[in-house]
Amino acid sequence: MFTCRNKSCGAEWALSDVDIHNEGQGLLFRCPMCGARNYVKPQKTKEGEVSYKQIQQVQEIPPSGKR
Ligand SMILES: [Zn+2]
């Protein structure tokens, strides 16, 4: 179960509800409700299946054009 890290949203999603993909900054899913980026980390279970763990910290993209 994942929880949207957008505090004003906070919706909960099962793995089957979200689309996990890579936008260049690591694996994430977009909250289907508010569109917030929620980063996840793939983990292998003992059974050899891949599960995803939600990462709490925000990976900020450095502002471009700033020197
Ligand atoms: Zn959300």
N, CA, C, O and the ligand as a Tripos MOL2 file, in Angstrom:
@<TRIPOS>MOLECULE
protein
  269   267    68     0     0
PROTEIN
NO_CHARGES

@<TRIPOS>ATOM
      1 N           0.8490   -1.2080    0.0000 N.3       1 MET1
      2 CA          0.0000    0.0000    0.0000 C.3       1 MET1
      3 C           0.8740    1.2430    0.0000 C.2       1 MET1
      4 O           1.8330    1.3430    0.7650 O.2       1 MET1
      5 N           0.5330    2.1840   -0.8650 N.am      2 PHE2
      6 CA          1.2670    3.4450   -0.9150 C.3       2 PHE2
      7 C           0.3580    4.5700   -0.4370 C.2       2 PHE2
      8 O          -0.8620    4.5130   -0.5920 O.2       2 PHE2
      9 N           0.9730    5.5830    0.1410 N.am      3 THR3
     10 CA          0.2290    6.7730    0.5450 C.3       3 THR3
     11 C           0.7910    7.9680   -0.1970 C.2       3 THR3
     12 O           2.0020    8.1900   -0.1960 O.2       3 THR3
     13 N          -0.0630    8.7270   -0.8200 N.am      4 CYS4
     14 CA          0.3890    9.9170   -1.5380 C.3       4 CYS4
     15 C           1.0590   10.8740   -0.5690 C.2       4 CYS4
     16 O           0.5060   11.1840    0.4870 O.2       4 CYS4
     17 N           2.2570   11.3450   -0.9280 N.am      5 ARG5
     18 CA          2.9920   12.2120   -0.0070 C.3       5 ARG5
     19 C           2.5240   13.6690   -0.0840 C.2       5 ARG5
     20 O           3.0150   14.5120    0.6660 O.2       5 ARG5
     21 N           1.6140   13.9630   -0.9500 N.am      6 ASN6
     22 CA          0.9860   15.2830   -0.9600 C.3       6 ASN6
     23 C           0.0350   15.3580    0.2330 C.2       6 ASN6
     24 O          -1.0000   14.6910    0.2640 O.2       6 ASN6
     25 N           0.4100   16.1870    1.2170 N.am      7 LYS7
     26 CA         -0.3270   16.1770    2.4990 C.3       7 LYS7
     27 C          -1.8020   16.5170    2.3390 C.2       7 LYS7
     28 O          -2.6420   15.9920    3.0690 O.2       7 LYS7
     29 N          -2.1210   17.3870    1.3970 N.am      8 SER8
     30 CA         -3.5270   17.7460    1.2080 C.3       8 SER8
     31 C          -4.2980   16.6650    0.4640 C.2       8 SER8
     32 O          -5.5170   16.7610    0.3180 O.2       8 SER8
     33 N          -3.6000   15.6390   -0.0080 N.am      9 CYS9
     34 CA         -4.2490   14.5260   -0.7060 C.3       9 CYS9
     35 C          -4.2490   13.2980    0.2050 C.2       9 CYS9
     36 O          -5.2900   12.9130    0.7370 O.2       9 CYS9
     37 N          -3.0800   12.6880    0.3790 N.am     10 GLY10
     38 CA         -2.9440   11.5820    1.3180 C.3      10 GLY10
     39 C          -3.6880   10.3190    0.9210 C.2      10 GLY10
     40 O          -3.9240    9.4500    1.7600 O.2      10 GLY10
     41 N          -4.0610   10.2070   -0.3510 N.am     11 ALA11
     42 CA         -4.8060    9.0330   -0.8030 C.3      11 ALA11
     43 C          -3.9420    7.7810   -0.7150 C.2      11 ALA11
     44 O          -2.7190    7.8490   -0.8380 O.2      11 ALA11
     45 N          -4.5790    6.6580   -0.5040 N.am     12 GLU12
     46 CA         -3.8690    5.3850   -0.4340 C.3      12 GLU12
     47 C          -4.1400    4.5880   -1.6920 C.2      12 GLU12
     48 O          -5.2600    4.5430   -2.2020 O.2      12 GLU12
     49 N          -3.0690    3.9520   -2.1810 N.am     13 TRP13
     50 CA         -3.1700    3.2060   -3.4340 C.3      13 TRP13
     51 C          -2.5140    1.8510   -3.2920 C.2      13 TRP13
     52 O          -1.4930    1.7000   -2.6210 O.2      13 TRP13
     53 N          -3.1090    0.8860   -3.9240 N.am     14 ALA14
     54 CA         -2.4630   -0.4180   -4.0300 C.3      14 ALA14
     55 C          -1.5550   -0.4010   -5.2590 C.2      14 ALA14
     56 O          -1.6880    0.4480   -6.1400 O.2      14 ALA14
     57 N          -0.6370   -1.3530   -5.2930 N.am     15 LEU15
     58 CA          0.3080   -1.4150   -6.4140 C.3      15 LEU15
     59 C          -0.4310   -1.4800   -7.7550 C.2      15 LEU15
     60 O           0.0300   -0.9230   -8.7510 O.2      15 LEU15
     61 N          -1.5740   -2.1610   -7.7710 N.am     16 SER16
     62 CA         -2.3090   -2.3250   -9.0210 C.3      16 SER16
     63 C          -3.0170   -1.0390   -9.4490 C.2      16 SER16
     64 O          -3.4920   -0.9420  -10.5800 O.2      16 SER16
     65 N          -3.0910   -0.0430   -8.5440 N.am     17 ASP17
     66 CA         -3.7810    1.2040   -8.8760 C.3      17 ASP17
     67 C          -2.8750    2.2010   -9.5810 C.2      17 ASP17
     68 O          -3.3510    3.1300  -10.2330 O.2      17 ASP17
     69 N          -1.5580    2.0060   -9.4470 N.am     18 VAL18
     70 CA         -0.6280    3.0300   -9.9110 C.3      18 VAL18
     71 C           0.2840    2.4830  -11.0000 C.2      18 VAL18
     72 O           0.4500    1.2730  -11.1490 O.2      18 VAL18
     73 N           0.8660    3.4000  -11.7540 N.am     19 ASP19
     74 CA          1.7700    3.0530  -12.8330 C.3      19 ASP19
     75 C           3.1690    3.4950  -12.4280 C.2      19 ASP19
     76 O           3.4710    4.6880  -12.4180 O.2      19 ASP19
     77 N           4.0230    2.5300  -12.0950 N.am     20 ILE20
     78 CA          5.3830    2.8500  -11.6700 C.3      20 ILE20
     79 C           6.2800    2.9110  -12.8930 C.2      20 ILE20
     80 O           6.3570    1.9660  -13.6790 O.2      20 ILE20
     81 N           6.9480    4.0290  -13.0350 N.am     21 HIS21
     82 CA          7.8210    4.2240  -14.1950 C.3      21 HIS21
     83 C           8.9550    5.1700  -13.8140 C.2      21 HIS21
     84 O           9.0080    5.6810  -12.6950 O.2      21 HIS21
     85 N           9.8570    5.3930  -14.7630 N.am     22 ASN22
     86 CA         11.0240    6.2270  -14.5030 C.3      22 ASN22
     87 C          10.9510    7.4730  -15.3720 C.2      22 ASN22
     88 O          10.8910    7.3820  -16.5980 O.2      22 ASN22
     89 N          10.9560    8.6350  -14.7320 N.am     23 GLU23
     90 CA         10.9350    9.8900  -15.4850 C.3      23 GLU23
     91 C          12.3250   10.5070  -15.5410 C.2      23 GLU23
     92 O          12.4740   11.6790  -15.8880 O.2      23 GLU23
     93 N          13.3390    9.7230  -15.2020 N.am     24 GLY24
     94 CA         14.7110   10.2040  -15.2880 C.3      24 GLY24
     95 C          15.3480   10.4920  -13.9460 C.2      24 GLY24
     96 O          16.5640   10.6630  -13.8680 O.2      24 GLY24
     97 N          14.5580   10.5490  -12.8890 N.am     25 GLN25
     98 CA         15.0730   10.8220  -11.5460 C.3      25 GLN25
     99 C          14.8710    9.6290  -10.6310 C.2      25 GLN25
    100 O          14.9800    9.7600   -9.4120 O.2      25 GLN25
    101 N          14.5830    8.4850  -11.1910 N.am     26 GLY26
    102 CA         14.3220    7.3130  -10.3740 C.3      26 GLY26
    103 C          12.8880    6.8530  -10.5590 C.2      26 GLY26
    104 O          12.0700    7.5310  -11.1810 O.2      26 GLY26
    105 N          12.6080    5.6920  -10.0060 N.am     27 LEU27
    106 CA         11.2660    5.1210  -10.1560 C.3      27 LEU27
    107 C          10.2570    5.9080   -9.3260 C.2      27 LEU27
    108 O          10.5370    6.2980   -8.1920 O.2      27 LEU27
    109 N           9.1000    6.1330   -9.8970 N.am     28 LEU28
    110 CA          8.0590    6.8490   -9.1750 C.3      28 LEU28
    111 C           6.7080    6.4600   -9.7400 C.2      28 LEU28
    112 O           6.5990    5.8590  -10.8090 O.2      28 LEU28
    113 N           5.6800    6.8250   -8.9830 N.am     29 PHE29
    114 CA          4.3450    6.7610   -9.5490 C.3      29 PHE29
    115 C           3.6740    8.1080   -9.3350 C.2      29 PHE29
    116 O           3.9610    8.8200   -8.3720 O.2      29 PHE29
    117 N           2.7840    8.4390  -10.2430 N.am     30 ARG30
    118 CA          2.0130    9.6650  -10.1270 C.3      30 ARG30
    119 C           0.6990    9.3320   -9.4460 C.2      30 ARG30
    120 O          -0.0090    8.4110   -9.8550 O.2      30 ARG30
    121 N           0.3830   10.0740   -8.4220 N.am     31 CYS31
    122 CA         -0.8820    9.8480   -7.7340 C.3      31 CYS31
    123 C          -2.0320   10.0180   -8.7260 C.2      31 CYS31
    124 O          -2.1320   11.0680   -9.3610 O.2      31 CYS31
    125 N          -2.8970    9.0220   -8.8760 N.am     32 PRO32
    126 CA         -4.0060    9.1390   -9.8310 C.3      32 PRO32
    127 C          -4.9840   10.2490   -9.4650 C.2      32 PRO32
    128 O          -5.7440   10.7140  -10.3150 O.2      32 PRO32
    129 N          -4.9690   10.6670   -8.2230 N.am     33 MET33
    130 CA         -5.9030   11.6910   -7.7630 C.3      33 MET33
    131 C          -5.3520   13.0930   -7.9880 C.2      33 MET33
    132 O          -6.0340   13.9290   -8.5810 O.2      33 MET33
    133 N          -4.1370   13.3690   -7.5300 N.am     34 CYS34
    134 CA         -3.6170   14.7350   -7.5770 C.3      34 CYS34
    135 C          -2.4030   14.8810   -8.4910 C.2      34 CYS34
    136 O          -1.9810   16.0020   -8.7720 O.2      34 CYS34
    137 N          -1.8350   13.7710   -8.9610 N.am     35 GLY35
    138 CA         -0.7090   13.8560   -9.8930 C.3      35 GLY35
    139 C           0.6430   14.0640   -9.2340 C.2      35 GLY35
    140 O           1.6410   14.2280   -9.9360 O.2      35 GLY35
    141 N           0.7110   14.0620   -7.8970 N.am     36 ALA36
    142 CA          1.9870   14.2560   -7.2120 C.3      36 ALA36
    143 C           2.9330   13.0960   -7.5150 C.2      36 ALA36
    144 O           2.5060   11.9530   -7.6800 O.2      36 ALA36
    145 N           4.2180   13.4120   -7.5820 N.am     37 ARG37
    146 CA          5.2210   12.3760   -7.7940 C.3      37 ARG37
    147 C           5.5230   11.7090   -6.4570 C.2      37 ARG37
    148 O           5.8130   12.3800   -5.4670 O.2      37 ARG37
    149 N           5.4510   10.3780   -6.4410 N.am     38 ASN38
    150 CA          5.7770    9.6060   -5.2450 C.3      38 ASN38
    151 C           6.8630    8.6200   -5.6280 C.2      38 ASN38
    152 O           6.6410    7.7220   -6.4400 O.2      38 ASN38
    153 N           8.0410    8.7930   -5.0390 N.am     39 TYR39
    154 CA          9.1700    7.9490   -5.4090 C.3      39 TYR39
    155 C           9.1270    6.6110   -4.6900 C.2      39 TYR39
    156 O           8.7210    6.5280   -3.5310 O.2      39 TYR39
    157 N           9.5470    5.5750   -5.3850 N.am     40 VAL40
    158 CA          9.5740    4.2300   -4.8150 C.3      40 VAL40
    159 C          10.9110    3.5750   -5.1220 C.2      40 VAL40
    160 O          11.6530    4.0110   -6.0020 O.2      40 VAL40
    161 N          11.1920    2.5320   -4.3830 N.am     41 LYS41
    162 CA         12.4290    1.7930   -4.5250 C.3      41 LYS41
    163 C          12.0710    0.3210   -4.7180 C.2      41 LYS41
    164 O          11.3270   -0.2330   -3.9090 O.2      41 LYS41
    165 N          12.5760   -0.3220   -5.7590 N.am     42 PRO42
    166 CA         12.2750   -1.7420   -5.9360 C.3      42 PRO42
    167 C          13.0020   -2.5900   -4.9110 C.2      42 PRO42
    168 O          14.1630   -2.3380   -4.5870 O.2      42 PRO42
    169 N          12.3080   -3.5950   -4.4070 N.am     43 GLN43
    170 CA         12.9060   -4.5160   -3.4450 C.3      43 GLN43
    171 C          12.4890   -5.9220   -3.8130 C.2      43 GLN43
    172 O          11.3540   -6.1690   -4.2200 O.2      43 GLN43
    173 N          13.4340   -6.8430   -3.6630 N.am     44 LYS44
    174 CA         13.0900   -8.2300   -3.9320 C.3      44 LYS44
    175 C          12.6710   -8.9270   -2.6570 C.2      44 LYS44
    176 O          13.3530   -8.8290   -1.6370 O.2      44 LYS44
    177 N          11.5670   -9.6210   -2.7080 N.am     45 THR45
    178 CA         11.1180  -10.3630   -1.5370 C.3      45 THR45
    179 C          11.8730  -11.6860   -1.4700 C.2      45 THR45
    180 O          12.5950  -12.0630   -2.3940 O.2      45 THR45
    181 N          11.6850  -12.3750   -0.3550 N.am     46 LYS46
    182 CA         12.3300  -13.6830   -0.1910 C.3      46 LYS46
    183 C          11.9020  -14.6560   -1.2850 C.2      46 LYS46
    184 O          12.6580  -15.5450   -1.6740 O.2      46 LYS46
    185 N          10.6880  -14.4740   -1.7690 N.am     47 GLU47
    186 CA         10.1580  -15.3580   -2.8090 C.3      47 GLU47
    187 C          10.6900  -15.0030   -4.1860 C.2      47 GLU47
    188 O          10.3790  -15.6750   -5.1700 O.2      47 GLU47
    189 N          11.5080  -13.9260   -4.2590 N.am     48 GLY48
    190 CA         12.0900  -13.5410   -5.5340 C.3      48 GLY48
    191 C          11.2000  -12.6370   -6.3660 C.2      48 GLY48
    192 O          11.4910  -12.3630   -7.5300 O.2      48 GLY48
    193 N          10.1010  -12.1710   -5.7560 N.am     49 GLU49
    194 CA          9.2410  -11.2410   -6.4680 C.3      49 GLU49
    195 C           9.6960   -9.8110   -6.1790 C.2      49 GLU49
    196 O          10.2640   -9.5290   -5.1240 O.2      49 GLU49
    197 N           9.4420   -8.9310   -7.1190 N.am     50 VAL50
    198 CA          9.8160   -7.5330   -6.9250 C.3      50 VAL50
    199 C           8.6390   -6.7890   -6.3060 C.2      50 VAL50
    200 O           7.5240   -6.8070   -6.8260 O.2      50 VAL50
    201 N           8.9170   -6.1360   -5.1820 N.am     51 SER51
    202 CA          7.9140   -5.2690   -4.5820 C.3      51 SER51
    203 C           8.5100   -3.8720   -4.5150 C.2      51 SER51
    204 O           9.7110   -3.6950   -4.7210 O.2      51 SER51
    205 N           7.6900   -2.8980   -4.2320 N.am     52 TYR52
    206 CA          8.1530   -1.5150   -4.2000 C.3      52 TYR52
    207 C           7.9220   -0.9110   -2.8320 C.2      52 TYR52
    208 O           6.8750   -1.0810   -2.2080 O.2      52 TYR52
    209 N           8.9630   -0.1840   -2.3840 N.am     53 LYS53
    210 CA          8.8630    0.4930   -1.0950 C.3      53 LYS53
    211 C           8.8310    1.9890   -1.3740 C.2      53 LYS53
    212 O           9.6120    2.4970   -2.1780 O.2      53 LYS53
    213 N           7.9390    2.6750   -0.7160 N.am     54 GLN54
    214 CA          7.8410    4.1030   -0.9330 C.3      54 GLN54
    215 C           8.9740    4.8220   -0.2170 C.2      54 GLN54
    216 O           9.2790    4.5260    0.9380 O.2      54 GLN54
    217 N           9.5970    5.7720   -0.9160 N.am     55 ILE55
    218 CA         10.6800    6.5650   -0.3400 C.3      55 ILE55
    219 C          10.0840    7.8480    0.1960 C.2      55 ILE55
    220 O           9.3120    8.5150   -0.4920 O.2      55 ILE55
    221 N          10.4370    8.1980    1.4250 N.am     56 GLN56
    222 CA          9.8260    9.3740    2.0360 C.3      56 GLN56
    223 C          10.4600   10.6700    1.5570 C.2      56 GLN56
    224 O           9.7620   11.6540    1.3160 O.2      56 GLN56
    225 N          11.7870   10.6740    1.4190 N.am     57 GLN57
    226 CA         12.4250   11.9480    1.0930 C.3      57 GLN57
    227 C          12.1360   12.3530   -0.3440 C.2      57 GLN57
    228 O          11.9940   11.5180   -1.2360 O.2      57 GLN57
    229 N          12.0560   13.6380   -0.5320 N.am     58 VAL58
    230 CA         11.7660   14.1840   -1.8510 C.3      58 VAL58
    231 C          13.0850   14.3620   -2.5950 C.2      58 VAL58
    232 O          14.0460   14.9200   -2.0670 O.2      58 VAL58
    233 N          13.1060   13.8790   -3.8200 N.am     59 GLN59
    234 CA         14.2800   14.0980   -4.6530 C.3      59 GLN59
    235 C          14.0400   15.3450   -5.4870 C.2      59 GLN59
    236 O          13.3280   15.3190   -6.4910 O.2      59 GLN59
    237 N          14.6490   16.4310   -5.0470 N.am     60 GLU60
    238 CA         14.4310   17.7010   -5.7400 C.3      60 GLU60
    239 C          15.2570   17.7500   -7.0160 C.2      60 GLU60
    240 O          16.4150   17.3340   -7.0440 O.2      60 GLU60
    241 N          14.6530   18.2510   -8.0380 N.am     61 ILE61
    242 CA         15.3850   18.4920   -9.2730 C.3      61 ILE61
    243 C          16.0070   19.8830   -9.1530 C.2      61 ILE61
    244 O          15.2880   20.8570   -8.9320 O.2      61 ILE61
    245 N          17.3360   19.9940   -9.2950 N.am     62 PRO62
    246 CA         17.9510   21.3060   -9.1550 C.3      62 PRO62
    247 C          17.4190   22.2740  -10.2150 C.2      62 PRO62
    248 O          17.2560   21.8980  -11.3750 O.2      62 PRO62
    249 N          17.1520   23.5040   -9.8190 N.am     63 PRO63
    250 CA         16.6200   24.4710  -10.7980 C.3      63 PRO63
    251 C          17.6200   24.7200  -11.9150 C.2      63 PRO63
    252 O          18.8110   24.9030  -11.6630 O.2      63 PRO63
    253 N          17.1460   24.7270  -13.1190 N.am     64 SER64
    254 CA         18.0400   24.9150  -14.2570 C.3      64 SER64
    255 C          18.2350   26.4030  -14.5140 C.2      64 SER64
    256 O          17.3700   27.2180  -14.1930 O.2      64 SER64
    257 N          19.3500   26.7370  -15.0810 N.am     65 GLY65
    258 CA         19.6180   28.1190  -15.4360 C.3      65 GLY65
    259 C          20.1300   28.9680  -14.2870 C.2      65 GLY65
    260 O          20.3770   30.1630  -14.4550 O.2      65 GLY65
    261 N          20.2910   28.3550  -13.1120 N.am     66 LYS66
    262 CA         20.8020   29.1000  -11.9500 C.3      66 LYS66
    263 C          22.3030   28.8720  -11.8530 C.2      66 LYS66
    264 O          22.7630   27.7360  -11.9690 O.2      66 LYS66
    265 N          23.0760   29.9410  -11.6410 N.am     67 ARG67
    266 CA         24.5140   29.7860  -11.5520 C.3      67 ARG67
    267 C          25.0410   30.3250  -10.2480 C.2      67 ARG67
    268 O          26.2460   30.2760  -10.0010 O.2      67 ARG67
    269 ZN         -2.3190   12.4880   -4.2710 Zn       68 ZN68
@<TRIPOS>BOND
     1     1     2 1
     2     2     3 1
     3     3     4 2
     4     3     5 am
     5     5     6 1
     6     6     7 1
     7     7     8 2
     8     7     9 am
     9     9    10 1
    10    10    11 1
    11    11    12 2
    12    11    13 am
    13    13    14 1
    14    14    15 1
    15    15    16 2
    16    15    17 am
    17    17    18 1
    18    18    19 1
    19    19    20 2
    20    19    21 am
    21    21    22 1
    22    22    23 1
    23    23    24 2
    24    23    25 am
    25    25    26 1
    26    26    27 1
    27    27    28 2
    28    27    29 am
    29    29    30 1
    30    30    31 1
    31    31    32 2
    32    31    33 am
    33    33    34 1
    34    34    35 1
    35    35    36 2
    36    35    37 am
    37    37    38 1
    38    38    39 1
    39    39    40 2
    40    39    41 am
    41    41    42 1
    42    42    43 1
    43    43    44 2
    44    43    45 am
    45    45    46 1
    46    46    47 1
    47    47    48 2
    48    47    49 am
    49    49    50 1
    50    50    51 1
    51    51    52 2
    52    51    53 am
    53    53    54 1
    54    54    55 1
    55    55    56 2
    56    55    57 am
    57    57    58 1
    58    58    59 1
    59    59    60 2
    60    59    61 am
    61    61    62 1
    62    62    63 1
    63    63    64 2
    64    63    65 am
    65    65    66 1
    66    66    67 1
    67    67    68 2
    68    67    69 am
    69    69    70 1
    70    70    71 1
    71    71    72 2
    72    71    73 am
    73    73    74 1
    74    74    75 1
    75    75    76 2
    76    75    77 am
    77    77    78 1
    78    78    79 1
    79    79    80 2
    80    79    81 am
    81    81    82 1
    82    82    83 1
    83    83    84 2
    84    83    85 am
    85    85    86 1
    86    86    87 1
    87    87    88 2
    88    87    89 am
    89    89    90 1
    90    90    91 1
    91    91    92 2
    92    91    93 am
    93    93    94 1
    94    94    95 1
    95    95    96 2
    96    95    97 am
    97    97    98 1
    98    98    99 1
    99    99   100 2
   100    99   101 am
   101   101   102 1
   102   102   103 1
   103   103   104 2
   104   103   105 am
   105   105   106 1
   106   106   107 1
   107   107   108 2
   108   107   109 am
   109   109   110 1
   110   110   111 1
   111   111   112 2
   112   111   113 am
   113   113   114 1
   114   114   115 1
   115   115   116 2
   116   115   117 am
   117   117   118 1
   118   118   119 1
   119   119   120 2
   120   119   121 am
   121   121   122 1
   122   122   123 1
   123   123   124 2
   124   123   125 am
   125   125   126 1
   126   126   127 1
   127   127   128 2
   128   127   129 am
   129   129   130 1
   130   130   131 1
   131   131   132 2
   132   131   133 am
   133   133   134 1
   134   134   135 1
   135   135   136 2
   136   135   137 am
   137   137   138 1
   138   138   139 1
   139   139   140 2
   140   139   141 am
   141   141   142 1
   142   142   143 1
   143   143   144 2
   144   143   145 am
   145   145   146 1
   146   146   147 1
   147   147   148 2
   148   147   149 am
   149   149   150 1
   150   150   151 1
   151   151   152 2
   152   151   153 am
   153   153   154 1
   154   154   155 1
   155   155   156 2
   156   155   157 am
   157   157   158 1
   158   158   159 1
   159   159   160 2
   160   159   161 am
   161   161   162 1
   162   162   163 1
   163   163   164 2
   164   163   165 am
   165   165   166 1
   166   166   167 1
   167   167   168 2
   168   167   169 am
   169   169   170 1
   170   170   171 1
   171   171   172 2
   172   171   173 am
   173   173   174 1
   174   174   175 1
   175   175   176 2
   176   175   177 am
   177   177   178 1
   178   178   179 1
   179   179   180 2
   180   179   181 am
   181   181   182 1
   182   182   183 1
   183   183   184 2
   184   183   185 am
   185   185   186 1
   186   186   187 1
   187   187   188 2
   188   187   189 am
   189   189   190 1
   190   190   191 1
   191   191   192 2
   192   191   193 am
   193   193   194 1
   194   194   195 1
   195   195   196 2
   196   195   197 am
   197   197   198 1
   198   198   199 1
   199   199   200 2
   200   199   201 am
   201   201   202 1
   202   202   203 1
   203   203   204 2
   204   203   205 am
   205   205   206 1
   206   206   207 1
   207   207   208 2
   208   207   209 am
   209   209   210 1
   210   210   211 1
   211   211   212 2
   212   211   213 am
   213   213   214 1
   214   214   215 1
   215   215   216 2
   216   215   217 am
   217   217   218 1
   218   218   219 1
   219   219   220 2
   220   219   221 am
   221   221   222 1
   222   222   223 1
   223   223   224 2
   224   223   225 am
   225   225   226 1
   226   226   227 1
   227   227   228 2
   228   227   229 am
   229   229   230 1
   230   230   231 1
   231   231   232 2
   232   231   233 am
   233   233   234 1
   234   234   235 1
   235   235   236 2
   236   235   237 am
   237   237   238 1
   238   238   239 1
   239   239   240 2
   240   239   241 am
   241   241   242 1
   242   242   243 1
   243   243   244 2
   244   243   245 am
   245   245   246 1
   246   246   247 1
   247   247   248 2
   248   247   249 am
   249   249   250 1
   250   250   251 1
   251   251   252 2
   252   251   253 am
   253   253   254 1
   254   254   255 1
   255   255   256 2
   256   255   257 am
   257   257   258 1
   258   258   259 1
   259   259   260 2
   260   259   261 am
   261   261   262 1
   262   262   263 1
   263   263   264 2
   264   263   265 am
   265   265   266 1
   266   266   267 1
   267   267   268 2
@<TRIPOS>SUBSTRUCTURE
     1 MET1         2 RESIDUE 1 A MET
     2 PHE2         6 RESIDUE 1 A PHE
     3 THR3        10 RESIDUE 1 A THR
     4 CYS4        14 RESIDUE 1 A CYS
     5 ARG5        18 RESIDUE 1 A ARG
     6 ASN6        22 RESIDUE 1 A ASN
     7 LYS7        26 RESIDUE 1 A LYS
     8 SER8        30 RESIDUE 1 A SER
     9 CYS9        34 RESIDUE 1 A CYS
    10 GLY10       38 RESIDUE 1 A GLY
    11 ALA11       42 RESIDUE 1 A ALA
    12 GLU12       46 RESIDUE 1 A GLU
    13 TRP13       50 RESIDUE 1 A TRP
    14 ALA14       54 RESIDUE 1 A ALA
    15 LEU15       58 RESIDUE 1 A LEU
    16 SER16       62 RESIDUE 1 A SER
    17 ASP17       66 RESIDUE 1 A ASP
    18 VAL18       70 RESIDUE 1 A VAL
    19 ASP19       74 RESIDUE 1 A ASP
    20 ILE20       78 RESIDUE 1 A ILE
    21 HIS21       82 RESIDUE 1 A HIS
    22 ASN22       86 RESIDUE 1 A ASN
    23 GLU23       90 RESIDUE 1 A GLU
    24 GLY24       94 RESIDUE 1 A GLY
    25 GLN25       98 RESIDUE 1 A GLN
    26 GLY26      102 RESIDUE 1 A GLY
    27 LEU27      106 RESIDUE 1 A LEU
    28 LEU28      110 RESIDUE 1 A LEU
    29 PHE29      114 RESIDUE 1 A PHE
    30 ARG30      118 RESIDUE 1 A ARG
    31 CYS31      122 RESIDUE 1 A CYS
    32 PRO32      126 RESIDUE 1 A PRO
    33 MET33      130 RESIDUE 1 A MET
    34 CYS34      134 RESIDUE 1 A CYS
    35 GLY35      138 RESIDUE 1 A GLY
    36 ALA36      142 RESIDUE 1 A ALA
    37 ARG37      146 RESIDUE 1 A ARG
    38 ASN38      150 RESIDUE 1 A ASN
    39 TYR39      154 RESIDUE 1 A TYR
    40 VAL40      158 RESIDUE 1 A VAL
    41 LYS41      162 RESIDUE 1 A LYS
    42 PRO42      166 RESIDUE 1 A PRO
    43 GLN43      170 RESIDUE 1 A GLN
    44 LYS44      174 RESIDUE 1 A LYS
    45 THR45      178 RESIDUE 1 A THR
    46 LYS46      182 RESIDUE 1 A LYS
    47 GLU47      186 RESIDUE 1 A GLU
    48 GLY48      190 RESIDUE 1 A GLY
    49 GLU49      194 RESIDUE 1 A GLU
    50 VAL50      198 RESIDUE 1 A VAL
    51 SER51      202 RESIDUE 1 A SER
    52 TYR52      206 RESIDUE 1 A TYR
    53 LYS53      210 RESIDUE 1 A LYS
    54 GLN54      214 RESIDUE 1 A GLN
    55 ILE55      218 RESIDUE 1 A ILE
    56 GLN56      222 RESIDUE 1 A GLN
    57 GLN57      226 RESIDUE 1 A GLN
    58 VAL58      230 RESIDUE 1 A VAL
    59 GLN59      234 RESIDUE 1 A GLN
    60 GLU60      238 RESIDUE 1 A GLU
    61 ILE61      242 RESIDUE 1 A ILE
    62 PRO62      246 RESIDUE 1 A PRO
    63 PRO63      250 RESIDUE 1 A PRO
    64 SER64      254 RESIDUE 1 A SER
    65 GLY65      258 RESIDUE 1 A GLY
    66 LYS66      262 RESIDUE 1 A LYS
    67 ARG67      266 RESIDUE 1 A ARG
    68 ZN68       269 GROUP 0 **** ****
